Amino acid sequence: MTLCTTPPERTSVTRPLDRVLGARLPDPPDALRRGPFREGSFPSPLHTERRASRVGVWLGSGFVVCFLTGLISHWVQQPPSWFVWPASPVWLYRVTQGTHVMVGLALVPLLLVKLWTVYPKLFSWPPARTPAQVVARVSVLVLVGAAVFQLLTGLLNISQWYPFGFSFRAAHYWTGWIAVGAVLTHVGAFAPQIARGLARRGTAAADGEGDGEEDGEEDGAVSRRAFVAAAVLGTGAVALTQWGQTISPLAQVSVLAPRIPGYGPQGLPVNQTGAGAGVTETAVDPAWRLVVEGPTRLELTLADLQAFPQHTERLPIACVEGWSSDADWTGPRLRDVLDAAGLDRGTVVHVESLQTGGSYRVSTVAGPHSASAKTLLALRLNGQELALDHGYPVRLIAPNRPGAMQTKWLARIAPGAAGVGS
């Protein structure tokens, strides 16, 4: 017995919307169909749903990884009230941010491959048959624009070049949400084509898209295998030639890496120098004191800090640009200094630098980090007194934090609410 069901009726709101979005638009005059709009203008068998769908899966997966790891980095630096970032494992931020930058750079050639496979769709005829197709095509423009913006500004950031007049961090964060929304819209709008492309096998007969797809029999066409090999090699080459900034054994081949672990003063790279921060005089002034606010206010000289029990921890500097490097840091524990000032262990504190400007002149040390035995007020680096460029006379070094928040040239420590001053 066959059961027949009647689909639910469309509501009074959706019926007019369906009629509007599904209305047939008039075709443009055939006289306008010139150049790339002519039939057969793109004979390559590689401009197919199958190719576009498979590249799209890898590209979309990469964007999800970049979005999630970027979200973590943003929340670590500007934490919502509910967000807690742990002090251990000490390498966690190094992994998440290194992955964010590495995958982001590897997506550059993959995005170019994706755009190459689908760009003939820009010249389909007629350009749009219904208003719904107009909306879908606009969503593609938003997706491509957001993707290019994210990758381009990300490249500029790791090179520390900011020719634009807006905050990179805010723009990158909000455009990330736009990109994810555009990806979801794109997947919804083109779900039938994507599913059809993923279901097809790697033969011309199965694809139903003309002869010669498998072997590139068109005059001058690139074979499918050569196309896939070029895409894989291009993506792999970009990854290999910059991953050494996080994975030390690859340092010698990382020609695209802006920072190489082990290179710099005292064997550690430097982003912000003492001269750039304007502290070349104040940091070496004999009158310098580290002020610690609390029930017992402290004004500590360098000798006072050296009188505290000294501890050595091997911790990485992990910067938002993707590079990271391990080093041995020596100094008193932050929690011991807070105890001496009469502050409870795990108190949220703000640390302020001698530098007078910059987004990271002040950073917040949350409870898990201020209570950690691995959080130091570092006086020595790799067995030597801190170089000025590394934060002399004293800097903060805490586990599992971005390098930008490992404040150098400390001047003041004060208790405060979480999320303020970071």
C-alpha positions in Angstrom: 0.0 0.0 0.0 1.3 3.5 -0.9 0.8 6.3 1.5 0.5 9.7 0.0 1.1 12.8 2.1 0.5 16.4 1.2 3.3 18.7 1.8 2.6 21.4 4.4 1.2 24.6 2.9 3.5 27.6 2.6 2.7 30.4 4.9 1.3 33.7 3.8 4.8 35.2 4.3 6.9 32.5 2.4 4.5 32.2 -0.6 5.1 35.8 -1.8 8.8 35.5 -1.1 9.0 32.3 -3.1 7.2 34.0 -6.0 9.6 36.9 -5.9 12.8 34.9 -5.6 11.7 32.3 -8.2 10.3 34.8 -10.7 11.9 34.4 -14.1 14.0 37.4 -15.1 14.1 38.5 -18.7 17.1 37.3 -20.7 19.6 40.0 -21.8 19.8 40.6 -25.5 21.9 38.0 -27.4 23.9 40.8 -28.9 25.6 41.3 -25.5 26.8 37.7 -25.5 30.4 38.4 -26.5 33.9 37.5 -25.4 33.9 35.2 -22.3 30.1 35.1 -22.4 30.1 33.1 -25.6 29.3 29.4 -25.5 32.4 27.2 -25.3 34.7 30.0 -24.1 36.1 27.8 -21.4 36.8 24.3 -22.9 39.1 23.1 -20.2 37.7 19.9 -18.6 39.0 21.1 -15.2 36.3 23.7 -14.7 33.9 21.2 -13.3 31.6 20.8 -10.3 33.6 17.8 -9.2 36.9 19.7 -9.1 35.3 22.8 -7.5 33.5 20.7 -4.9 36.6 18.8 -3.8 38.8 21.9 -3.6 36.0 23.6 -1.8 35.9 20.9 0.9 39.6 21.4 1.7 39.3 25.2 1.5 36.2 25.2 3.7 37.9 22.9 6.3 40.9 25.2 6.4 38.7 28.2 7.0 37.0 26.4 9.8 40.3 25.6 11.4 41.5 29.2 11.0 38.3 30.6 12.3 38.3 28.5 15.5 42.0 29.1 16.3 41.6 32.8 15.5 38.7 32.9 17.8 40.8 31.4 20.6 43.6 34.0 20.0 41.1 36.9 20.1 39.5 35.6 23.3 42.9 35.1 25.0 43.8 38.7 24.3 40.3 40.2 24.9 38.6 37.6 27.0 34.8 37.6 27.5 33.6 37.3 31.1 32.9 33.6 30.8 36.2 32.7 29.1 39.0 31.0 31.1 42.4 30.3 29.4 44.5 27.8 31.4 48.2 28.2 32.3 48.9 24.7 31.2 49.9 23.0 29.1 52.5 25.7 28.4 52.6 24.9 24.7 48.8 25.1 23.9 48.8 28.7 22.5 51.9 27.9 20.6 50.0 25.1 18.8 46.7 26.9 18.2 48.3 30.1 16.9 51.0 28.3 14.9 48.2 26.2 13.3 46.2 29.4 12.6 49.0 31.1 10.7 50.3 27.9 9.0 46.9 26.8 7.7 46.1 30.4 6.7 49.2 30.7 4.6 48.6 27.3 3.0 45.1 28.3 2.0 46.5 31.1 -0.3 47.4 28.8 -3.2 44.3 26.6 -2.4 42.1 29.7 -2.7 43.7 30.5 -6.1 43.0 27.0 -7.3 39.4 27.3 -6.2 38.9 30.6 -7.9 40.4 29.2 -11.1 38.0 26.2 -11.1 34.9 28.3 -10.8 35.7 31.7 -12.4 33.9 30.7 -15.7 30.7 30.7 -13.7 31.1 34.5 -13.6 30.4 34.5 -17.3 27.4 32.1 -17.4 24.5 33.0 -19.7 22.1 34.4 -18.8 23.9 35.9 -15.7 20.9 35.1 -13.5 17.6 33.5 -14.3 15.8 34.4 -11.0 16.3 36.8 -8.1 17.3 33.8 -6.0 20.3 33.3 -8.3 21.2 37.0 -8.0 21.3 36.6 -4.2 23.4 33.4 -4.6 25.9 35.2 -6.8 26.1 38.2 -4.5 26.9 35.8 -1.6 29.8 34.4 -3.6 31.2 37.9 -4.0 30.9 38.4 -0.2 32.6 35.1 0.4 35.5 35.8 -2.1 36.0 39.3 -0.8 36.1 38.2 2.9 38.5 35.3 2.1 40.9 37.6 0.2 40.7 40.3 2.9 41.5 37.7 5.6 44.4 36.2 3.8 45.9 39.5 2.6 45.7 41.3 5.9 47.0 38.1 7.7 50.0 38.2 5.4 50.6 41.8 6.2 50.3 41.2 9.9 52.9 38.4 10.0 55.2 40.8 8.1 54.3 43.5 10.7 53.4 46.0 7.9 50.2 47.9 8.5 49.5 50.3 5.5 45.8 50.4 6.3 44.3 52.9 8.7 42.2 50.5 10.8 42.9 48.1 13.7 44.1 44.8 12.2 42.9 42.8 15.2 39.3 44.1 15.2 39.0 44.0 11.4 40.4 40.5 11.2 38.0 39.3 13.9 34.8 40.7 12.5 35.6 39.8 8.9 36.2 36.2 10.2 32.5 36.1 11.3 31.5 37.5 7.9 33.6 34.9 6.1 32.0 32.1 8.1 28.5 33.4 7.5 29.3 33.6 3.8 30.6 30.1 3.7 27.4 28.8 5.3 25.3 30.8 2.9 27.3 29.5 0.0 27.0 25.9 1.1 23.2 26.3 1.5 22.8 28.1 -1.8 24.9 25.6 -3.8 24.2 22.5 -1.8 22.8 20.5 -4.9 25.8 21.3 -7.0 28.2 20.6 -4.2 26.5 17.2 -3.5 26.5 16.3 -7.2 30.2 17.2 -7.5 31.2 15.2 -4.5 29.2 12.2 -5.7 30.9 12.0 -9.1 33.8 9.7 -9.8 37.0 10.6 -11.5 36.1 9.7 -15.1 34.6 11.8 -17.9 31.8 9.4 -18.3 30.8 9.5 -14.7 31.1 13.3 -14.6 29.1 13.7 -17.7 31.1 16.8 -18.5 32.6 16.0 -21.9 35.5 13.9 -23.2 39.0 14.0 -22.0 38.5 15.1 -18.4 40.7 12.4 -17.1 43.6 12.8 -19.4 43.2 16.4 -20.6 42.6 15.6 -24.3 41.6 19.1 -25.2 44.3 21.0 -27.1 46.6 22.6 -24.6 44.5 21.3 -21.6 46.2 20.3 -18.4 45.5 16.8 -17.2 43.5 16.2 -14.1 46.5 14.5 -12.4 48.8 17.4 -13.3 46.2 19.8 -12.0 45.9 18.0 -8.6 49.7 17.5 -8.3 50.3 21.3 -9.0 47.7 22.2 -6.3 49.2 19.8 -3.7 52.8 20.9 -4.4 51.9 24.6 -4.3 50.1 24.3 -1.0 52.8 22.0 0.4 55.6 24.3 -0.7 54.0 27.3 1.0 53.5 25.3 4.2 57.0 23.9 4.2 58.8 27.2 3.5 57.3 28.9 6.5 56.5 26.2 9.1 60.1 26.4 10.5 59.1 29.5 12.5 57.1 27.1 14.7 58.7 23.7 13.9 62.4 24.2 14.6 63.8 21.3 12.4 62.3 23.0 9.4 64.0 26.4 10.1 66.6 26.0 7.4 64.1 25.7 4.6 61.6 28.3 5.9 62.4 31.0 3.4 58.9 32.5 3.8 59.0 32.7 7.6 59.3 36.2 9.0 60.9 34.9 12.2 63.3 31.9 12.7 63.6 30.4 16.2 67.1 30.9 17.7 67.9 34.1 15.7 68.0 37.3 17.7 69.6 38.8 20.9 70.4 36.1 23.3 69.2 33.5 20.9 65.6 34.7 20.7 63.7 36.8 18.1 62.5 40.3 18.9 59.4 42.1 17.7 59.5 45.3 19.7 63.0 46.7 20.5 63.8 49.0 23.4 64.5 51.9 20.9 61.2 51.3 19.2 59.4 51.4 22.6 61.2 54.5 23.7 62.6 53.0 26.9 66.4 53.2 26.2 66.8 55.8 29.0 64.1 54.9 31.5 64.9 51.2 31.6 68.5 51.8 32.7 67.8 54.8 35.0 69.2 54.0 38.5 66.0 55.5 39.9 63.9 52.8 38.3 61.6 50.9 40.7 59.0 48.2 40.1 55.9 49.4 42.0 53.6 46.6 43.3 50.2 47.9 44.6 48.6 46.0 47.4 47.9 46.1 51.1 51.6 46.3 51.5 52.8 48.6 48.7 56.2 47.7 47.4 58.8 49.7 45.4 61.4 47.1 44.3 64.8 47.8 43.0 66.6 45.3 40.8 68.5 44.1 43.8 65.3 43.6 45.7 64.0 41.3 42.9 67.2 39.4 42.9 66.8 38.8 46.6 63.6 36.8 46.1 64.0 33.1 45.5 65.1 32.6 41.9 63.5 30.0 39.7 64.2 28.9 36.1 61.5 27.7 33.7 61.8 26.7 30.1 58.9 28.4 28.4 58.1 29.4 24.8 57.5 32.8 23.4 54.6 32.3 21.0 53.7 35.3 19.0 50.4 36.1 17.1 52.4 36.2 13.9 52.9 32.5 14.2 56.5 32.1 15.3 57.5 30.6 18.6 60.8 29.7 20.3 61.7 28.1 23.6 64.0 29.8 26.1 65.2 29.4 29.7 63.9 32.2 31.9 65.1 33.0 35.5 63.6 35.3 38.1 61.2 35.4 41.1 57.8 33.9 40.8 55.0 36.5 40.3 53.0 34.8 43.0 55.8 35.3 45.5 56.0 39.0 44.8 52.2 39.3 45.1 52.4 37.4 48.5 54.9 40.0 49.7 52.5 42.8 48.7 49.7 41.1 50.7 47.7 40.0 47.7 45.9 36.6 47.6 47.3 33.9 45.3 45.4 33.9 42.0 44.6 37.7 42.2 44.0 39.1 38.7 46.6 41.8 38.2 47.5 44.3 35.5 51.2 44.7 34.5 52.3 48.0 33.0 55.3 48.8 30.9 57.7 51.7 30.9 56.8 52.3 27.2 54.3 55.1 26.9 52.2 53.9 23.9 51.1 50.8 22.1 48.2 48.3 22.3 50.1 46.1 24.7 51.6 48.6 27.1 49.3 47.1 29.8 48.3 43.4 29.9 46.1 41.5 32.3 47.4 38.4 34.1 44.3 36.2 34.9 44.0 34.1 38.0 45.3 30.8 36.5 48.5 32.5 35.4 49.2 34.7 38.4 48.8 31.6 40.6 51.0 29.4 38.4 54.5 28.5 39.7 55.8 28.9 36.1 54.9 32.6 35.9 58.0 34.6 36.5 59.2 38.2 36.7 62.2 37.3 34.5 65.6 38.9 35.2 67.7 36.5 33.1 67.3 34.8 29.7 69.3 31.7 28.8 71.6 32.3 31.7 72.4 35.9 30.9 71.1 39.2 32.2 68.1 40.3 30.1 69.1 42.4 27.1 67.3 45.7 26.8 65.4 44.5 23.7 64.1 41.5 25.7 62.8 43.7 28.6 65.6 44.7 30.9 65.4 45.2 33.8 62.5 42.9 34.3 59.7 41.4 32.1 56.7 39.1 32.6 56.9 35.6 31.3 53.9 33.4 31.8 53.0 30.0 30.4 50.5 29.6 27.5 50.1 33.3 26.6 50.7 35.3 23.4 54.1 36.9 23.2 52.5 40.3 22.9 51.1 39.9 26.4 54.5 38.9 27.9 55.0 42.5 28.9 58.5 43.9 28.8 60.2 46.8 30.8 57.9 46.4 33.8 57.1 49.5 35.9 53.9 48.7 37.9 51.8 45.7 38.9 48.3 46.4 40.3 45.2 44.3 41.1 42.2 44.8 38.9 39.2 43.2 37.3 39.7 40.5 34.7 39.6 41.7 31.1 40.4 45.3 32.0 43.6 46.8 30.5 44.4 43.8 28.4 
